[in-house]
Structures are given as structure tokens and as C-alpha cells.
Amino acid sequence: MAEKAAHHTTTIISRPSIFEVIAQENLSSTIYPALKKIVHYIINKNPGQLEWLDKYFDEVFLALNTVCQYQYLKKYGGTFSENFYDLTRVSSRTNSTPDNNQLYLGLAIVVCVPYLRNKCNMYIDKLQMKYKLQLKHKVFITLNKIVHTCWEALRLTYYIKYINGSSQSHSPLLTMAGLALTYKNIESSNNETLAQLSIKESIKNYLLYGLSHSLELGAFFMQFLNWWHSENLQSKFIAYPIPNPPKENDMYISVRNTNKCPICENERKMPTALTVSGFVYCYKCLHKHLVGVNSRCPVTKLPASMQDMIRIYTDN
């Protein structure tokens, strides 16, 4: 009887609570938007120099995230956010360290699924800005809503199953990879004392320790930045910097102090201002330009979207 009780107590202690697993998921999902906010601030400060970073931000983040998550999975047995909460991954079948196939499958799920989801959301946002949608686009948007609803319902089901103990994992993706989360065995990791290590290995361990904790501190900062931005969207502390005046190129000189559109260089029809720069264009010219590949102000090259367009009504 006592042996069964002891075994049951050990099982409960080694199993993270639902609050911990959800907290590490929230931390992981916060890094991308917070880092994107910082990058946008830097780009708006120097609009003509870092255009490639704005265009390929998702791909750059994918590469950096892959390297970072691989190092954490290889060294600590868990992702960056999981390690932050002292969690590690184990095989749900053998309750031991995952093999290489499970490691790479788990890595692909961690880095590829968010990337594809972000790309899909960006594509749908771009479609919804159009006036008229083709039938295939309407079907795609409807299917995306259905898939998203089903996915959230599946996640909620796994949360409930994890709480009542009928599932080893809280996530359907981890279940698909045959993985589960548990607490790190801190005692076994501390058995190797610093006296047994060489000077070179000690310095390496200190550097890795400092790097990992600086990343964790940076994650907290980015999480706070994302929360601050959502709560104080118009705050002067996080407002985008005032851009420098545009260089006097041929396009700028030809339309300055005139009623001409900088794009078509004819008299403006349905004048529409772009809030990121203040320049006024023809409505159709500006709309066609922003729907294209380069979503930027044609004169200042600042990042812009359809939401930055403001129609100007005159007496004429």
C-alpha cells in the first residue's frame, strides 16, 4: 500500500501542472511579435537601409529560431521556453530521453508550424484588403476559419484530458511526435562539480550559462514590450520615431508644391494621404501600389499598408 502511494506521489510530482505548460506556450508565442516590433522600430528609424530585413523577417527569424531551439533541445532536452520553466521532453512510450528521430520531429514542429501559421495569416490579411475576392479566395478564408476553430477545440480537448490525467501530453503536436513534458532532473545535472572540469570546460560552461540566462532575460523584456504595446498602443514611449525628410530625388522634386500624384505624376484624383509619411496620392495609384509586393510609401520607402490610407475630401 505504501509502495503504491509513493509511486503515485512520484508520478504526480514529475508531471508539470497545466499552468506551467500553458505559461511556456505563451512565452514561446510572445517572442515573435515582440521581436518584430523591435525590428520595425529599427527599420522606421533607418527606412532606406534595412528593407531586406523587413521583407525577409520571417525567414531570418525561422533560421535563428531553428538554431536556438536545436541547441536547447540538444543540450537541455527541451525548447527555450520549456527550459525556462525547468521542463524537459521525454518519450511518452519509454519515459526516457527521446531518440534523434523524435528530436528532429519535435524541432520541425516547434519552428515550422508557427512559421506556416504566420505566413497564412499574412496572406489572409492581404486578401481581406481587396475590394472583390475571387471564389477560391473566399473558400480559402472560410476553410481557414473552420480549421482554426477545429484546432482550438482540439487543443482545449487535450487540455481537459491532461488535467484529468487521461493524456500524458497537453498538446496534440507533442502527442503526434510521441513526446511528453516533465521536470528536469536537477540533481543529476548538478552531480558533476566544477572541480572535475578543466579550465577550458569551466569557461565554456560559464559562457553558455550566461548566454542562456541573457536570452531568458531578453525573452522577459520582449514579453513585457509586447504587453506594453497592446495596452498602450498610442503611448509616446513606444511610438514610431519621426522619419527623416526624404531625399530630394526626381520624383520628390517633380511633385513638390503641386497637386500631382507622385506615382502617376498627373493631377491627383480622389486624393488620399499615407499616414506614415504624409504624402498624398491618387487613391487608385496608392491602392494598387500597396497591394503589390512592395508595401511601402513610394517616396519615403517607409513600411505602409492599406490601413494607413486616409481619404482627403476637398470642396473641389
Salt bridges, closest charged atoms under 4 A:
GLU25 OE1 - ARG155 NH2 3.21
GLU25 OE2 - HIS170 NE2 2.93
ASP54 OD1 - HIS40 NE2 3.31
ASP54 OD2 - ARG296 NH2 3.27
ASP58 OD2 - LYS119 NZ 3.65
GLU59 OE2 - LYS119 NZ 3.30
GLU82 OE1 - ARG89 NE 3.03
ASP86 OD1 - LYS184 NZ 3.81
GLU152 OE2 - ARG155 NH1 3.64
GLU248 OE2 - ARG256 NH1 3.12
